[in-house]
Amino acid sequence: MKRYFIFALICGLFVAASVVSGAQKSPSAFLPIKKFEFAPVLDGVQIQHTFAIQNKGTLTLDILKIRTD
C-alpha cells in the first residue's frame, strides 16, 4: 500500500508540474527518476525512499496539491 502511495505521489507531482510548464518564464519540475519499485516488505514495516524534484525553470516552483490514486 505504501509503495502505491509514493508512486501516486510522484505521478501527481509530475502532472502538476507539466500543467504549469510551457511559458518561457515559468517553473519547470524535473524528476530524474520517475518511478521506483519497492521490494516486498512485511506488513507493518516502515519503508522510505526520497524522490528528488528539481526546478529547471526560471520562477519558483510551488507544489500546491498532491493526490494519490
N, C-alpha and C positions, 0 to 999 in steps of 0.2 A: 504494500500500500504506500509506503514512504517513497519508494523509488518512482511510483507513478506521480506522486505529488511533485517531486523535484523535476521530473521530466515535463510535466504540465506547466510548472513554473517557468522553466526555460522557454518553452514554446510560447507562453503568454508574453514574456519579455521580448522575444524575437518579433512577434506580431505587432506589439505595441510600438516597437522601435521602427519597424518598417512603415507604419502608418505615418509617422512624423517625418520620415526622410523624404527627399525629393526636392525641396528648395535648396538653393545654393548655400544660404546661411541658415543652417538648422543643425540640431543634434543628430547623430547617427550612431546607433548602437551596433556593436560588433561583438559577436560571440565566437572566439576562436574554436571552441568545442561546443557544438550544438546539441550533442546527445551523449549521455553517459549511462551505461547499464551497470547497475549494482549486481554483485554476485549474490546468490541466495543467502538469506540470513534467517536465523531463528526468530520466531515471533517474540516481540518484546525487546529485542536487541536494538539499541540505538545506533544508527549509521549516519555518516555525514560525508558530504562532498562539497567542495567550494567551486562555484562556477564563476569565471571571470567575464565581466562585461566591460567593454571598452567603448568610450565615446570617441568616434572618429570624425565627428562633426565640429562645427565652429561655435555652437552655442551649448549651454548647459543641458545635459540630458537628465530630465526628471522622469522617474518611474513612478507613475501615479496609481496604477492599478495592476494587481497580479491576481490571476484566477487559475483555478485548477479544473481539469476535466475529470 
